């Protein structure tokens, strides 16, 4: 026989399912049939549908996508209309009912065009009545209707709450304290009373928004057999582009959309650490953002005004697997949902990887890693010389002017400690400890014109891994107009050599090469260059608190030793935007 509680529950459920006077209800609703990532694509699809359905409309959705909808229709008739159109295959089978409260700004029909009323109904087979849903319920009625939910329906609600960032627990269909708190947080975000028990209307709105967004993202599992990776990707936003070991590229479907790159390569610990270093040289990985690297996993986040990049990789079983997600600022809510899906679903397999021959971080490997990706490049690079054991570097003002940041040897950040306009010299202090192999020793006494000299520098800027030695002669110990503090040289130097040390045969530094001199209306002969003298350098260094080391050398060095001295004391100075 019926227990009193069971009878009360049954009556409560019937009450929850029946429309009641005085409750707020949606008078009209829409049928959402598509969503596109950009307004241009949304307008194109809306125009195509409008040829068949004059009541086609377009609205911006909460996800940032652009929805194409039909309507509006009376709420009691919309579901029958949707089923009729899907049965006739006039609209996609995953079309669903959308409520006005979830729609943003209209973009179709175009502004200024007259609204088009819904097309007249044609005779059709009668549809079964769809019971109206009460959008407002008391907490008791909400619990009663909630009790009718199946296990899968309860899990769907948890997934939807997780999708919108309100729920962090497991998907088990059990409505414990974590789920209740997330329901209350969702209700509060919607401006509803945070009871922690969703009404029938709450559940309908939550699931509608979730299904609409997931349909727009097009999440689907991608199994990359060649790369040994399985992952869920938003195939509504990205599509496979090409393999370029060790990368699998997925390009954006629309201009300005995100990109995904899967990483797959065999390797050892050194290769794993090398990958971490090399990825940070990419133009698509901004310098600002957190980084963390362990023995078995690393993460990189880079953000700037134009790009927002997240990277994850792990090393296990001799395999390095990971992913790169490249987006643009302003899409944080969308990207957070995509990243949750990728992180939760990423499954590496250790039986296969791209390019099995790639086992170490050799030069060839580095070239392969950068293939297909734009490497971050400095605006310009010049030369410099180490002037103390702490790694301070003397260079030219040209090398550090208007730079967003300055590096020594491409890695170590440096600050400009001194900039002397009169001499054209600048002094850099490394922000991390440096131990130069050789510290410059200066010859301050005058030299004899005609002396053979050597300049150590980076004539090709950052394209070569080490300095180049260029030989020439000291032509004059003053400038062309007798200026003190300058020396005129004859040698075939290039712009990147500027800032490099000028050495005599003993290995002593007699000056620092300055940028190519220009004079209005005059062109100097090829091979004419100038250097700041040792005495001028000593004056500038003294003003900055650095005591220059004076040379006490008498005999000429062997060519190999002279080259070693030049290599050890010369630094690459790079200016970055």
C-alpha positions as CSV (number, residue, x, y, z in Angstrom):
1,X,0.0,0.0,0.0
2,X,1.0,3.6,-0.4
3,X,3.0,5.1,2.5
4,X,2.0,8.7,3.3
5,X,5.5,10.0,2.4
6,X,5.4,8.3,-1.0
7,X,1.9,9.7,-1.7
8,X,3.1,13.2,-0.8
9,X,6.2,12.8,-3.0
10,X,4.1,11.7,-5.9
11,X,1.7,14.6,-5.6
12,X,4.7,17.0,-5.3
13,X,6.2,15.7,-8.5
14,X,2.9,16.1,-10.3
15,X,2.7,19.7,-9.1
16,X,6.3,20.3,-10.2
17,X,5.5,19.1,-13.8
18,X,2.3,21.2,-14.2
19,X,2.2,24.9,-15.0
20,X,0.9,27.0,-12.2
21,X,-0.6,30.5,-12.2
22,X,1.7,33.2,-10.8
23,X,5.0,31.5,-11.8
24,X,7.4,33.2,-14.1
25,X,7.5,31.4,-17.4
26,X,9.1,31.9,-20.8
27,X,6.4,33.0,-23.2
28,X,8.5,32.4,-26.3
29,X,11.6,30.4,-27.0
30,X,14.0,29.7,-29.9
31,X,15.4,26.7,-31.7
32,X,19.2,26.9,-31.9
33,X,20.4,25.1,-35.0
34,X,24.1,26.1,-35.3
35,X,26.9,28.1,-33.8
36,X,29.9,29.6,-35.5
37,X,33.1,31.0,-34.0
38,X,33.1,34.4,-35.9
39,X,30.3,36.9,-36.8
40,X,31.2,36.7,-40.4
41,X,30.7,32.9,-40.5
42,X,27.5,33.3,-38.4
43,X,26.1,35.8,-40.9
44,X,27.0,33.6,-43.8
45,X,25.2,30.6,-42.3
46,X,22.2,32.8,-41.2
47,X,21.9,34.1,-44.7
48,X,21.8,30.5,-46.1
49,X,19.1,29.4,-43.5
50,X,17.0,32.6,-44.1
51,X,16.4,31.5,-47.7
52,X,14.5,28.5,-46.3
53,X,13.3,29.9,-42.9
54,X,12.3,33.6,-42.9
55,X,12.3,33.6,-39.1
56,X,16.1,32.9,-39.0
57,X,17.8,35.1,-36.3
58,X,21.4,35.4,-35.0
59,X,22.5,36.1,-31.5
60,X,25.9,36.3,-29.7
61,X,26.1,33.4,-27.2
62,X,27.6,33.3,-23.7
63,X,30.5,31.2,-25.1
64,X,31.5,34.1,-27.4
65,X,30.3,32.2,-30.5
66,X,27.5,33.3,-32.8
67,X,24.3,31.3,-32.7
68,X,21.9,30.8,-35.6
69,X,18.3,30.3,-34.3
70,X,14.8,30.0,-35.6
71,X,11.8,31.7,-33.9
72,X,10.7,32.9,-31.7
73,X,7.9,30.3,-31.1
74,X,5.4,29.9,-28.3
75,X,7.1,27.8,-25.6
76,X,4.3,25.1,-25.8
77,X,4.9,24.6,-29.5
78,X,8.7,24.9,-29.9
79,X,9.6,21.3,-29.1
80,X,7.0,19.9,-31.5
81,X,8.4,22.3,-34.2
82,X,12.0,21.2,-33.5
83,X,11.1,17.5,-33.8
84,X,9.2,18.1,-37.0
85,X,12.1,20.0,-38.6
86,X,14.7,17.5,-37.5
87,X,12.6,14.5,-38.7
88,X,12.4,16.2,-42.1
89,X,16.2,16.8,-41.9
90,X,15.8,20.5,-42.5
91,X,17.8,21.4,-39.4
92,X,20.6,19.5,-37.6
93,X,19.6,16.6,-35.4
94,X,21.4,18.2,-32.4
95,X,19.3,21.4,-32.5
96,X,17.8,22.3,-29.2
97,X,15.5,24.8,-27.4
98,X,17.2,28.0,-26.4
99,X,15.7,30.6,-24.0
100,X,15.9,34.4,-24.5
101,X,17.6,34.9,-21.2
102,X,20.7,33.0,-22.5
103,X,21.0,35.1,-25.7
104,X,23.2,38.2,-26.1
105,X,23.2,40.9,-28.7
106,X,21.5,40.2,-32.1
107,X,23.6,40.2,-35.2
108,X,21.0,38.9,-37.7
109,X,18.9,40.1,-39.5
110,X,21.3,43.0,-40.3
111,X,20.5,46.2,-38.5
112,X,17.8,48.2,-40.2
113,X,16.1,45.3,-41.9
114,X,12.5,44.7,-41.0
115,X,11.8,41.7,-38.7
116,X,10.4,38.7,-40.5
117,X,7.5,36.9,-38.8
118,X,7.6,33.2,-38.4
119,X,6.6,31.2,-41.5
120,X,3.0,30.0,-41.5
121,X,2.5,26.5,-40.2
122,X,1.8,23.8,-42.8
123,X,-0.4,20.8,-42.1
124,X,1.6,18.2,-40.3
125,X,0.9,15.0,-38.4
126,X,-0.2,15.8,-34.8
127,X,2.7,15.8,-32.3
128,X,2.4,14.4,-28.8
129,X,2.0,17.1,-26.2
130,X,5.2,18.2,-24.5
131,X,4.5,19.0,-20.8
132,X,5.4,22.6,-19.8
133,X,8.2,22.9,-17.3
134,X,7.6,24.9,-14.1
135,X,10.5,27.3,-14.0
136,X,10.0,28.2,-10.3
137,X,9.6,25.6,-7.6
138,X,9.8,25.5,-3.8
139,X,12.9,23.7,-2.4
140,X,10.7,20.8,-1.5
141,X,9.2,20.6,-5.0
142,X,12.7,20.9,-6.5
143,X,14.0,18.0,-4.4
144,X,10.9,16.0,-5.4
145,X,11.5,16.5,-9.1
146,X,15.2,15.9,-8.6
147,X,14.5,12.5,-7.1
148,X,13.1,11.5,-10.5
149,X,16.5,12.0,-12.2
150,X,18.4,9.0,-13.5
151,X,22.1,8.4,-12.7
152,X,23.2,9.7,-16.1
153,X,21.1,12.8,-15.7
154,X,22.6,13.6,-12.4
155,X,26.1,13.1,-13.9
156,X,25.2,15.4,-16.7
157,X,24.4,18.2,-14.2
158,X,27.8,17.7,-12.5
159,X,29.5,17.8,-15.9
160,X,27.7,21.0,-16.8
161,X,28.6,22.6,-13.5
162,X,32.2,21.5,-14.0
163,X,32.1,23.0,-17.6
164,X,31.2,26.4,-16.2
165,X,33.8,26.2,-13.5
166,X,31.6,25.7,-10.5
167,X,32.3,22.1,-9.7
168,X,35.7,20.5,-9.2
169,X,34.8,17.0,-7.8
170,X,34.3,13.6,-9.4
171,X,31.5,12.8,-11.8
172,X,29.7,10.2,-9.8
173,X,26.0,11.4,-9.8
174,X,26.1,11.7,-6.0
175,X,24.8,15.1,-4.9
176,X,27.1,15.5,-1.8
177,X,28.3,18.8,-0.2
178,X,30.6,19.6,-3.1
179,X,27.9,19.3,-5.7
180,X,25.4,21.2,-3.5
181,X,27.9,24.1,-3.0
182,X,28.5,24.2,-6.7
183,X,24.8,24.4,-7.4
184,X,24.4,27.2,-4.9
185,X,27.4,29.1,-6.6
186,X,25.8,28.6,-10.0
187,X,22.4,29.9,-8.7
188,X,24.1,32.9,-7.2
189,X,25.8,33.7,-10.5
190,X,22.5,33.6,-12.2
191,X,20.9,36.0,-9.7
192,X,18.8,33.2,-8.1
193,X,18.4,32.3,-4.5
194,X,21.4,30.0,-3.7
195,X,19.5,27.1,-2.1
196,X,21.9,24.4,-3.4
197,X,19.0,22.5,-4.9
198,X,18.3,23.2,-8.6
199,X,14.7,23.7,-9.7
200,X,13.5,22.1,-12.9
201,X,13.9,25.5,-14.6
202,X,17.5,25.8,-13.2
203,X,18.4,22.3,-14.5
204,X,16.9,23.0,-17.9
205,X,18.8,26.3,-18.3
206,X,22.1,24.8,-17.1
207,X,21.9,21.8,-19.4
208,X,20.8,24.0,-22.3
209,X,23.7,26.3,-21.9
210,X,26.1,23.4,-21.5
211,X,24.9,21.5,-24.5
212,X,24.8,24.6,-26.6
213,X,28.4,25.5,-25.8
214,X,29.8,21.9,-26.1
215,X,28.1,21.6,-29.5
216,X,29.7,24.9,-30.6
217,X,33.2,23.7,-29.4
218,X,32.8,20.4,-31.1
219,X,34.8,18.4,-28.5
220,X,35.8,15.0,-29.8
221,X,38.5,12.4,-28.9
222,X,41.5,12.5,-31.3
223,X,43.7,9.4,-31.4
224,X,47.1,10.2,-33.0
225,X,48.4,6.7,-33.7
226,X,51.7,8.0,-35.2
227,X,52.3,10.2,-32.2
228,X,51.1,7.8,-29.6
229,X,48.7,10.3,-28.1
230,X,45.0,10.4,-27.4
231,X,43.3,13.7,-26.4
232,X,40.0,15.5,-26.6
233,X,40.2,18.6,-28.8
234,X,37.7,21.3,-29.8
235,X,37.3,20.3,-33.4
236,X,34.7,23.0,-33.9
237,X,37.6,25.5,-33.5
238,X,40.7,23.6,-34.7
239,X,41.4,21.1,-37.5
240,X,44.4,18.9,-38.4
241,X,47.0,20.7,-40.4
242,X,50.2,18.7,-40.8
243,X,52.9,16.5,-39.2
244,X,56.3,18.1,-38.6
245,X,58.2,15.8,-36.1
246,X,58.2,16.2,-33.2
247,X,55.0,18.2,-33.7
248,X,51.4,17.5,-34.8
249,X,49.9,20.8,-35.9
250,X,46.2,21.7,-35.6
251,X,45.4,25.0,-37.2
252,X,42.5,27.4,-36.3
253,X,39.4,27.0,-38.4
254,X,38.7,30.7,-38.3
255,X,41.0,33.7,-38.4
256,X,42.1,34.6,-34.9
257,X,41.1,31.2,-33.4
258,X,43.2,29.1,-31.2
259,X,45.9,26.5,-32.3
260,X,46.9,23.2,-30.8
261,X,50.2,21.5,-31.2
262,X,50.9,18.0,-29.9
263,X,54.5,17.1,-28.9
264,X,55.8,13.6,-29.4
265,X,59.4,12.5,-29.4
266,X,61.7,9.8,-27.9
267,X,64.5,11.2,-25.7
268,X,66.4,11.2,-22.5
269,X,66.5,13.6,-19.5
270,X,68.8,16.0,-21.4
271,X,66.5,16.1,-24.4
272,X,63.6,16.8,-22.0
273,X,65.4,19.7,-20.4
274,X,66.5,20.9,-23.8
275,X,62.9,20.9,-25.0
276,X,61.9,23.1,-22.0
277,X,64.7,25.6,-22.9
278,X,64.1,25.7,-26.7
279,X,60.3,26.1,-26.4
280,X,60.8,29.4,-24.6
281,X,62.6,30.8,-27.6
282,X,59.5,30.7,-29.7
283,X,57.7,33.9,-30.7
284,X,54.4,32.3,-29.7
285,X,55.6,31.8,-26.1
286,X,55.8,35.3,-24.4
287,X,58.4,35.7,-21.7
288,X,55.9,36.9,-19.0
289,X,54.2,34.1,-17.1
290,X,54.9,31.3,-14.7
291,X,57.3,28.4,-15.5
292,X,58.0,25.3,-13.6
293,X,60.2,22.3,-14.4
294,X,60.6,19.1,-12.6
295,X,62.5,15.9,-13.5
296,X,59.4,14.3,-15.2
297,X,57.1,17.2,-16.1
298,X,57.2,20.9,-17.0
299,X,54.7,23.7,-17.5
300,X,55.0,27.0,-19.3
301,X,52.5,29.9,-19.4
302,X,53.3,32.9,-21.5
303,X,51.1,36.0,-21.9
304,X,51.4,39.2,-23.7
305,X,49.1,41.8,-25.4
306,X,48.9,39.6,-28.5
307,X,49.2,36.0,-27.5
308,X,48.4,33.6,-24.6
309,X,50.2,30.3,-24.6
310,X,50.0,27.3,-22.3
311,X,52.4,24.3,-22.6
312,X,52.5,21.0,-20.7
313,X,55.0,18.1,-21.3
314,X,56.0,15.0,-19.4
315,X,58.9,12.6,-19.7
316,X,58.4,8.9,-19.0
317,X,59.6,5.6,-20.3
318,X,62.1,7.2,-22.7
319,X,59.3,9.3,-24.4
320,X,58.5,13.0,-24.3
321,X,54.8,13.8,-24.8
322,X,52.9,17.0,-24.4
323,X,50.9,19.8,-26.0
324,X,50.9,23.5,-26.7
325,X,47.7,25.7,-26.8
326,X,48.1,29.0,-28.5
327,X,45.3,31.6,-28.2
328,X,44.8,35.3,-27.9
329,X,43.9,37.5,-24.8
330,X,40.3,38.2,-24.2
331,X,39.2,34.5,-24.5
332,X,40.0,33.5,-20.9
333,X,36.6,31.8,-20.2
334,X,36.5,29.9,-23.5
335,X,40.2,28.9,-23.2
336,X,39.8,27.7,-19.6
337,X,37.1,25.2,-20.7
338,X,39.3,24.0,-23.6
339,X,42.3,23.6,-21.3
340,X,40.3,21.6,-18.8
341,X,39.2,19.2,-21.5
342,X,42.8,18.8,-22.9
343,X,44.4,18.4,-19.5
344,X,41.8,15.8,-18.3
345,X,41.9,13.8,-21.5
346,X,45.6,13.9,-22.5
347,X,46.8,10.3,-22.6
348,X,50.3,9.5,-23.8
349,X,51.3,6.0,-24.9
350,X,54.9,4.9,-24.6
351,X,54.9,2.5,-27.5
352,X,55.3,5.1,-30.3
353,X,56.5,8.6,-31.0
354,X,57.1,10.8,-34.0
355,X,60.6,10.7,-35.6
356,X,62.2,7.7,-33.8
357,X,65.6,8.9,-34.9
358,X,65.4,12.0,-32.7
359,X,67.0,10.8,-29.4
360,X,69.2,13.8,-28.3
361,X,69.0,17.6,-28.4
362,X,71.5,18.0,-31.2
363,X,71.6,20.9,-33.6
364,X,69.4,18.9,-36.0
365,X,66.9,18.2,-33.2
366,X,66.7,21.9,-32.4
367,X,66.1,22.7,-36.0
368,X,63.4,20.1,-36.1
369,X,61.8,21.5,-32.9
370,X,61.6,25.0,-34.4
371,X,60.4,23.8,-37.8
372,X,57.0,25.3,-38.5
373,X,57.2,27.6,-35.5
374,X,58.4,31.2,-35.5
375,X,61.4,31.7,-33.3
376,X,61.6,34.8,-31.1
377,X,64.3,37.0,-32.5
378,X,65.9,40.1,-30.9
379,X,65.5,43.4,-32.7
380,X,69.3,43.6,-33.1
381,X,72.4,42.1,-31.6
382,X,75.8,43.6,-31.1
383,X,79.1,42.7,-29.4
384,X,80.4,43.5,-25.9
385,X,83.4,42.7,-23.7
386,X,83.5,41.4,-20.1
387,X,85.2,44.0,-17.9
388,X,85.1,42.4,-14.4
389,X,84.8,38.9,-12.8
390,X,81.1,39.6,-12.0
391,X,80.2,39.5,-15.7
392,X,79.7,43.3,-16.3
393,X,79.7,44.0,-20.0
394,X,80.8,47.1,-21.9
395,X,79.1,47.7,-25.2
396,X,77.7,50.5,-27.3
397,X,74.7,52.7,-26.6
398,X,73.3,51.6,-30.0
399,X,73.0,48.0,-28.6
400,X,70.7,49.0,-25.7
401,X,68.7,52.0,-26.9
402,X,64.9,51.7,-26.6
403,X,65.0,48.0,-25.7
404,X,62.2,46.2,-23.8
405,X,64.9,44.0,-22.3
406,X,68.6,43.3,-22.9
407,X,70.3,39.9,-22.7
408,X,73.9,38.8,-22.5
409,X,74.7,35.7,-24.6
410,X,71.0,35.3,-25.4
411,X,70.0,34.0,-22.0
412,X,71.1,36.2,-19.1
413,X,68.9,39.3,-18.5
414,X,70.9,42.5,-17.9
415,X,70.2,46.0,-16.7
416,X,71.8,49.2,-18.2
417,X,74.0,50.5,-15.3
418,X,75.6,53.4,-17.3
419,X,74.9,55.1,-20.6
420,X,77.5,57.7,-21.6
421,X,76.4,59.7,-24.6
422,X,79.7,61.5,-25.0
423,X,81.6,58.4,-25.7
424,X,78.8,56.2,-27.0
425,X,79.5,53.5,-24.4
426,X,77.1,51.6,-22.1
427,X,77.7,49.3,-19.2
428,X,75.5,46.3,-18.5
429,X,75.1,44.4,-15.2
430,X,73.8,40.8,-15.4
431,X,70.7,40.1,-13.3
432,X,72.0,36.5,-12.6
433,X,75.6,35.6,-11.7
434,X,78.0,35.2,-14.7
435,X,81.6,33.8,-14.7
436,X,83.4,35.0,-17.8
437,X,86.3,32.9,-19.0
438,X,88.4,36.0,-19.7
439,X,88.2,39.5,-18.3
440,X,89.5,42.2,-20.6
441,X,92.9,43.7,-19.7
442,X,93.4,47.2,-21.1
443,X,96.5,48.8,-22.6
444,X,96.3,52.5,-21.7
445,X,99.6,53.7,-23.3
446,X,99.6,55.1,-26.8
447,X,100.2,52.6,-29.6
448,X,102.2,53.0,-32.8
449,X,100.1,53.5,-36.0
450,X,100.5,50.6,-38.3
451,X,100.2,48.1,-35.5
452,X,98.3,44.9,-36.4
453,X,95.0,44.6,-34.5
454,X,92.2,42.0,-34.1
455,X,88.6,42.6,-33.4
456,X,86.5,39.9,-31.7
457,X,82.8,40.2,-32.4
458,X,79.5,38.9,-33.7
459,X,79.4,40.3,-37.3
460,X,76.4,38.1,-38.1
461,X,74.6,39.1,-34.9
462,X,72.9,36.1,-33.3
463,X,73.2,33.7,-36.2
464,X,76.5,32.2,-35.1
465,X,77.2,30.5,-31.8
466,X,80.6,32.1,-31.2
467,X,82.5,35.3,-31.9
468,X,84.4,35.8,-35.2
469,X,88.0,37.2,-35.4
470,X,88.5,40.0,-37.9
471,X,92.1,41.4,-38.5
472,X,93.2,44.8,-39.6
473,X,95.6,47.7,-38.7
474,X,95.6,50.7,-36.4
475,X,95.8,53.7,-38.7
476,X,95.7,56.7,-36.4
477,X,95.4,57.3,-32.6
478,X,92.9,60.1,-33.0
479,X,89.7,60.8,-34.9
480,X,89.8,62.4,-38.4
481,X,89.6,65.8,-36.9
482,X,92.1,65.0,-34.2
483,X,89.5,64.0,-31.6
484,X,91.1,62.4,-28.5
485,X,89.6,59.2,-27.2
486,X,89.2,57.8,-30.7
487,X,91.4,55.5,-32.8
488,X,91.0,55.0,-36.6
489,X,91.1,51.4,-37.8
490,X,91.3,49.8,-41.2
491,X,89.4,46.4,-41.2
492,X,86.3,44.8,-42.9
493,X,84.0,45.0,-39.9
494,X,80.2,44.5,-40.0
495,X,77.5,46.2,-37.8
496,X,77.3,43.3,-35.4
497,X,81.0,43.7,-34.6
498,X,80.3,47.1,-32.9
499,X,81.0,46.8,-29.1
500,X,83.7,44.1,-29.7
501,X,87.2,44.4,-28.1
502,X,90.1,45.6,-30.2
503,X,93.2,43.6,-29.3
504,X,96.9,44.0,-30.1
505,X,99.3,41.2,-30.6
506,X,99.8,40.7,-26.9
507,X,96.1,40.1,-26.2
508,X,95.7,43.5,-24.5
509,X,92.6,45.5,-25.3
510,X,93.5,48.8,-26.9
511,X,89.9,49.9,-27.6
512,X,86.3,49.0,-28.3
513,X,84.9,49.1,-31.8
514,X,82.2,51.8,-32.3
515,X,79.2,51.6,-34.8
516,X,80.0,52.7,-38.3
517,X,80.4,56.5,-38.4
518,X,78.1,58.5,-40.6
519,X,78.5,62.1,-41.6
520,X,75.8,64.2,-43.4
521,X,76.7,64.5,-47.0
522,X,79.9,62.3,-46.6
523,X,80.5,58.7,-47.2
524,X,83.7,57.3,-45.6
525,X,85.8,54.8,-47.6
526,X,85.1,51.1,-47.2
527,X,86.9,49.6,-44.2
528,X,87.2,52.8,-42.2
529,X,86.1,52.3,-38.6
530,X,86.7,53.9,-35.2
531,X,87.2,52.6,-31.7
532,X,87.0,54.2,-28.3
533,X,90.5,54.3,-26.9
534,X,91.6,52.4,-23.8
535,X,92.0,55.6,-21.9
536,X,88.4,56.7,-22.8
537,X,87.1,53.3,-21.7
538,X,88.9,53.6,-18.4
539,X,87.3,57.1,-17.8
540,X,83.8,55.7,-18.4
541,X,84.3,52.6,-16.3
542,X,85.8,54.6,-13.4
543,X,82.7,56.8,-13.4
544,X,80.6,53.7,-12.9
545,X,82.7,52.2,-10.1
546,X,84.4,49.5,-12.2
547,X,88.2,49.5,-12.0
548,X,89.6,48.4,-15.4
549,X,92.3,45.8,-15.3
550,X,95.5,47.1,-16.8
551,X,97.5,44.9,-19.1
552,X,101.2,44.2,-18.3
553,X,102.1,42.2,-21.4
554,X,105.3,42.4,-23.4
555,X,105.4,39.4,-25.8
556,X,103.1,38.6,-28.6
557,X,100.7,35.7,-28.2
558,X,100.6,32.7,-30.4
559,X,97.7,33.0,-32.9
560,X,95.7,30.2,-31.1
561,X,96.1,31.9,-27.7
562,X,95.2,35.3,-29.1
563,X,92.0,33.8,-30.6
564,X,91.2,32.1,-27.3
565,X,91.5,35.4,-25.4
566,X,89.2,37.1,-27.9
567,X,86.6,34.3,-27.6
568,X,86.7,34.3,-23.8
569,X,86.2,38.0,-23.3
570,X,83.6,38.7,-26.0
571,X,79.8,38.7,-25.2
572,X,76.7,38.7,-27.4
573,X,74.5,41.7,-26.5
574,X,70.9,41.4,-27.7
575,X,68.1,44.0,-27.7
576,X,64.5,42.7,-27.5
577,X,61.2,44.5,-28.0
